[in-house]
Amino acid sequence: MSVLQTLIDRSNNSCELCNSTQDLKQYTIPPSLNENVANDILICKICLDQVEGHVEMNTNHWRCLNDSMWNEHVAVQIMAWRMLQRLRNEGWPKDLLDMMYLDDSVLALARATGEDKDESEKIIHRDVNGVILENGDAVVLIKDLKVKGSSMVAKQGTAVRNIRLDRENAKYIEGKVGVQQIVIITDYVKKL
């Protein structure tokens, strides 16, 4: 059975954050690179657009987290915790965060994207032109790069899609070049 079908069965064909049944998509929670049931959730377009920052946050939409934060699946708990962290200045999300319990290992995964940090503490990844990079962005290499530990050379002009950010170093991103997953320095990429 595919990961998507497993998520549909697990969630009863509804968004695992807000219970909507409209326009559902599979979403891999960052910084995961592999699609699997443990790293993915089924999410509606309304939630997804706000999670990825494509539209302004609608605070009232996220009142649904009062229910989804108690979900038995770790990926859903992590996303609920992250969204509550983003909204923590609203008041009611802080109360929910105080009630929420995550195991230490789950909490470490939830904190991997820095949602619990203030803007001044967050690591910001920028391409060669100073454009801010986000998880899932596509970039293009601006020069030939030798891949350490391999005879491979990543050629200038190669597009790297669905990048992942290194949360400990603002200069490093990860992405696939061909079939190989590599670490790339942000000074050598330009956002598409």
N, C-alpha and C positions, 0 to 999 in steps of 0.2 A: 504494500500500500504506500502511496506517495506521502510525503510530508504534508502537503496541502490537504489531502483527503483525511489524514489523521487529525489535523487541526480542525477541519470541518466537523468531524465526528465528535472530537473532544469538546468543542464549543457549542454543539447543537446548532451549527450553521449561523452563529451570531458573533458579533465583535466581542472579544474577550475583555475589553475595557468598558464599553458602554452598552452592550447587548443589542446594538443595531443589527438589522439583518440586510441592510442595503450596501451594495458596492464593497464587498469584503475582499481583502487582500492578505497574502502571507507576508509577514514582516519579520526579518531577522534582527534581533536586538543587538545593537552595537556593544562591544567591539567584536562580536562574533563574526567569523568569516564563513562558517559552514552552515548551510541550511539543515537543520534537524529539529525534531520535536522539542528537544530541551532548550533550544535557542530561539525558537520562533513562536509567534502568536498570530492569531487571526484578528485582523483589525479593519475597521471601516475607513472609508476615505476621509470622513470628517476628522476622526482621531488622528489618522496618519498625517494629514496636512498640518495639523497642529504639532504633532510629535516632531516632525521634520522641520518645522519653522516656516512652512510655505505660506501660512496665514496667521493672523493674530490669534493669540490664545483667547478662547471663550471660557472664562472661569466657570460659568454655570454649567457648561457641558461636562466639566470634569467632576461634578458632584457624584457622578456614577462611580468614582473611585472608592466611595464608601463601601460599595459591595465588592468590586473587583480586587481590592487589596487583600481580601480574605480567600482568594482563589487558591486552590491546591497546587497549581502549577507554578514553578519557580519563575519562569519567564514572564508570566502575567504579574506576579508579585513585584518583580524588578521594575517593570514598566510603570506599575501603579506607584511605586516608591519614587521613581524618577519624576513622574508628572507632579506628584505631591510636592516634591522638592522645588520644582520650577514655580509652583504656585504658593509656596510657603508664606509669602508676605501678605497673602489675602486673609489670613486668620484661621478660617475653618480647616485648610489643609494641614496647618501646624498641629491642630488637635488630632487629626487622623494619623499623622506621623508619630505623635506621642503614643498612640494606641497600637501602632503597627509593630510587629516583631518579625525580624529576619535573622536567620542563623548567621554566624560570623562569615562563613564562606559565601553565602548569598548576598550579604551586605557588601562584601568586598567587590563582587561582580556588579552590584547596583551602583556603587561609587566609581566604577571604572570610567564613566563618561564625565565625571566632575559636576553632576547636577547639584550636589550638595554644597558646592563652593560658590562664593561670591564672584562676580564678574572679574574683580581685580585679581583673584587667585587662579583663575582658569588659564590653562595653557592654550594659546591661540596659534594655529597652524596657518601659515601664509605661503602662497606660491612666490615665484621669482618676481612678480609684479606687485606683491603686497596684497593680493586678493585672498580673503579668508577661505580656507578649505574646510569642508565638513565631511563626516562619514558618508560614503555613498557617492561622492562627487566623481567626476571623470577629469583626468588630467592628461597632458601630452608631455612627453620628454623633450627637453630643449637641447640636449646634447647626447652623444653616445655614452653609455655607462657600462663599465665592466661590472659584472655580478661577482662579488666575492665568493670564493669556494666553488666556482664553476668556470667553465670556459665560455659561457654565454656572454654576449654583448647586447644590451638593450639599445636599440637604434634610436637616434633622434627622430622625432615625429611619431613614435609609437604611442598609441592611446592606451591609457590604463584606466579601466572603469571600476566603479564600486570600490574606491579606496577606503582604507580604515586608518584612523589616526592613532598615533602612539600617544597615550595619555601622560607619559612621563617626559617626553622630549618634543618640543615644538618643531624640531627640524626633521623628524622622521614620520613617514607614512608607509603603509603597506599596500601592495596591490599585485595583481597577477600580470606578468608579462609572458605571453604564450601560455604555457601550462605551469610555469614556476611562480610561486609566491615569493616576492622579494621585498626588501626594505629599501625605500627610496628617500633621498634627502630632498627636502622641499625646495632647495635652491635650484634644482634641476628640472622643475616641472612648472607648467602653466595650466591653469584651470581652463577647461573647455566650456 
